[in-house]
């Protein structure tokens, strides 16, 4: 899953499934093209999520097995494939995404310590 096509699938599927219709095109571009200034946009992600498909779960218990592999993106470095356990450690206290099943299950980490599970 470490190839660029898999990563792009995760990023595009996240936007398609969990971003509000009016902001979908913008976030698809940001997540797939990853411009240098994307970190300035990361704090706006929460307001652009479809809140019918997210649930706050700060402990992240029972979301997925800790060894489940997905795509982690922290808005500062290139996305990478890591385990859920590693994503929890790296996502702590920063804005980041972890896509577990493209367009079906993801976690949004926010710098204030809040975590939101995105499910479809």
N, C-alpha and C positions, 0 to 999 in steps of 0.2 A: 504494500500500500504506500510505499514511500515515493512513488513516482509523481511527477507534476500533474498528470491527468487525474489521479485519485484525489490529490489535494484540491485541485480546482473543482472537482465534483462536490467535495464536502463544502467548500466555500459558497459555491453557487446554490447548492441545495439548501444550505442554511438560510440564505437570503430569500429564496423562493418560498420556503416553508414558514419562516418565523418573523419576517419583516412585514410591516404594514404595506399594503398595496401602493400607497402614494410615495413611499420611500424605497421600494424594492429595487428600482433601477439604480438609484444612487448607491445603495449598499452592495448590490451585485458588482458594480464597478469598483467600489472601494475594496471589497474583499478579494476580487479576482485580479485586479490590476495592482493593488497595494502601493499607492503613491507614497512618496516620502512623508507627506503630512497626515497620513491616516491616523497617527496616534492622537492628533488634535481632535479627531472626530469620534474617538472611542467612547468618550464620556456621553455622547449623544445617543449611543446605541440603545440604551434602556427605553428612551422615549419613542423609539422607532420600532420596537418589538411589538408583535401582535400579542397583547396581554391576555387574549383568550387561550393562548397556547403556552403560557409560561406559568410556573409556580415557584415561589420562593422556597428554597431548601438550603439554608446556610450550612447545615451539617453534611449534606450530600450523601447521606446514608440511603442505601437501597436504590440508588439511581442506576448503577451498572456494576458488574464485577470489577474489582480494582485492577485486574489484569487485562480488561478490555482495551483494545488499541483504537485510537482515533487520531484526529488531526487537531493539534493545539496551535493557536495563533494568539500572540500577545500584543499585536499592533506595533511592535518595534522590530521584531526579527522575522525571518521567513517562517511560514507555517512548517510544523514538523509532526511526524507520527510518533506518539508516545503512549504510554499506558494511562488509564484513568487515574491511578494512584500518583503517577508523576505529574499529571495535569493538575491535580488538586494541590500538590506542593508548589508547583510553579505559578499557578493562578492566584494563589493567596495574595490578597491585598493589592491586586492590580486589575486593570481591564484586560480581559482575555476571553477567547472562545475555545471550546473543546467540542468538536463534532464527533459523536460516537457512531451513529448510523445516519448517513447522509439524508437530510430532510425529515428525519423521524425522531432523533434524540440528540440533544446537544446541551451543553452547560455554558452559561454566561457568567463569568466572574467579574466582579466590579471592585474597584479600588477601595471602596468603603467597607468591604468584607461581606457584602451581600452576594449570594449565589442564586441564580435562577435556572431551573431546569426547563428546557424547551422540549415539548412533546407534541407529536402529531399522530 
